[in-house]
Amino acid sequence: MIQKLGHYIIACRGRAATAERRAAVASDERVRSDFMDLAKGWRNLAQCFLFVESLERFVTDAERAKSAQPPDAPAEVGRLMAEGSTSSHLPDVPAART
């Protein structure tokens, strides 16, 4: 099941932007550094959510492709191999023209 993580990604990016704005107006260097670290953490979390979405799409596409394959194809290959199939069992393919 694909999770809809777009709203989490937007929220993380928004919090990163807020932390960056606070860092920009901070007068103390330590506070500025802390806000920049916080912004980096929010951006990293957004990237993690993006990765999860990408991974879920990959898995879903792979499952869809697997289910689209003809179920008897592996059995047919196995049968031909068990019979000692030679190239005479393969369909004729025209030679490439050079």
C-alpha positions in Angstrom: 0.0 0.0 0.0 1.5 3.3 -1.0 1.5 5.9 1.7 0.7 9.5 0.8 3.6 11.3 2.4 3.4 14.5 0.5 1.9 16.5 3.4 4.7 15.3 5.7 7.3 16.3 3.2 5.7 19.8 2.9 5.5 20.1 6.7 9.2 19.1 7.1 10.3 21.6 4.5 8.2 24.3 6.1 9.7 23.7 9.5 13.2 23.7 7.9 12.4 27.1 6.4 11.2 28.4 9.7 14.3 27.2 11.5 16.5 28.9 8.8 14.6 32.2 9.2 15.1 32.0 13.0 18.8 31.3 12.5 19.1 34.3 10.2 17.8 36.7 12.9 19.5 35.0 15.9 22.0 37.3 17.6 23.9 34.5 19.4 26.1 32.3 17.3 25.2 29.1 19.3 21.5 29.7 18.8 22.1 30.4 15.1 24.0 27.1 14.8 21.3 25.2 16.7 18.6 26.5 14.4 20.7 25.6 11.3 21.2 22.1 12.7 17.4 21.9 13.3 16.7 23.0 9.7 19.2 20.4 8.4 17.4 17.7 10.4 14.0 18.7 9.0 15.4 18.6 5.5 16.9 15.2 6.1 13.5 13.9 7.4 11.8 15.3 4.2 14.4 13.4 2.1 13.6 10.2 4.1 9.9 10.5 3.3 10.8 11.1 -0.4 12.9 7.9 -0.3 10.1 5.9 1.2 7.7 7.1 -1.5 10.2 6.2 -4.2 10.9 2.8 -2.7 7.1 2.0 -2.4 6.6 3.0 -6.0 9.5 0.7 -7.0 8.1 -2.3 -5.0 4.6 -1.7 -6.3 5.8 -1.5 -9.9 7.8 -4.7 -9.5 4.8 -6.5 -8.0 2.6 -5.3 -10.9 5.2 -6.4 -13.5 5.5 -9.8 -11.8 1.8 -10.4 -11.8 1.6 -9.3 -15.5 3.9 -12.1 -16.6 2.2 -15.2 -18.0 2.1 -17.7 -15.2 2.9 -20.6 -17.5 6.1 -19.1 -19.0 8.5 -20.7 -16.4 6.8 -24.0 -16.7 7.1 -24.0 -20.5 10.8 -23.1 -20.2 11.3 -25.9 -17.7 9.5 -28.4 -19.9 11.6 -27.5 -22.9 14.8 -27.9 -20.9 13.6 -31.3 -19.6 13.0 -32.5 -23.1 16.5 -31.6 -24.1 15.3 -28.8 -26.3 17.6 -27.7 -29.1 17.4 -24.6 -31.2 15.0 -26.5 -33.5 12.3 -25.9 -30.9 12.8 -22.1 -31.2 10.9 -20.0 -33.6 12.8 -18.9 -36.8 14.2 -15.4 -36.5 15.3 -13.7 -39.6 19.0 -13.0 -39.9 20.1 -9.4 -39.4 21.0 -7.6 -42.6 24.4 -5.9 -42.7 
